[in-house]
């Protein structure tokens, strides 16, 4: 060997330990670890896994959406705060083996991708009530009440209603 020195060849610099362990001592240490250390580690791992499972189950609620139900799809990116959060409605066609859902739009065409349950929101569509609650307002002349309970006066003295209210005159 030319030019290469054996750094570990120097026995004074790298000596073996003087206090070696006998086979009986080694077996005692293995038995101690097998009876005390490993079960304690296993118990702690099971405890941590149980805590993580509780947190996951609390945060991620598994839902089963039946076939034919109307759903809205949560939009991942909105350009601003005033943009809608959900898009739809769509109809559930089926649930895949992996748990995602195939959806179709109002024209009956399948959407280009499948959606996880966390991306969907179930909605009820009662078409008979939709037709009865639609109003066309030319202008709003006055309003009263706090936000969420606000009433509006239109050109013919009827209120523009919030959801779930019935039509009455503004002066009532």
Residue pairs with C-beta under 8 A, 6 or more apart in sequence:
7 13
8 14
21 29
60 118
62 117
63 117
64 95
65 71
65 92
65 95
65 101
65 117
65 120
65 122
66 92
67 92
67 93
67 94
67 95
68 91
68 92
69 91
69 92
69 122
70 88
70 89
70 90
70 91
70 92
70 122
70 123
70 124
70 125
71 88
71 89
71 90
71 91
71 92
71 101
71 103
71 120
71 121
71 122
71 123
72 86
72 87
72 88
72 89
72 90
72 120
72 121
72 123
73 86
73 87
73 88
73 90
73 103
73 115
73 119
73 120
73 121
74 85
74 86
74 118
74 119
74 120
74 121
75 83
75 84
75 85
75 86
75 87
78 84
78 85
86 121
88 123
89 106
89 123
89 125
90 103
90 104
90 105
90 106
90 111
91 103
91 104
91 105
92 101
92 102
92 103
93 101
93 102
93 103
93 104
93 110
94 101
94 102
95 101
95 102
96 102
96 114
99 116
99 117
100 114
100 115
100 116
100 117
101 114
101 115
101 116
101 117
101 120
102 110
102 111
102 114
103 110
103 111
103 114
103 115
104 110
104 111
105 111
133 161
133 163
135 160
135 161
137 152
137 154
137 155
137 160
138 154
138 155
139 154
139 155
140 152
140 153
140 154
140 160
141 153
141 154
141 155
142 152
142 153
142 170
143 150
143 151
143 152
143 153
144 150
144 151
145 151
148 162
149 162
150 162
151 159
151 160
151 161
151 162
151 170
152 159
152 160
153 159
153 170
154 160
157 169
157 170
157 171
158 167
158 168
158 169
158 170
159 165
159 167
159 168
159 169
159 170
161 167
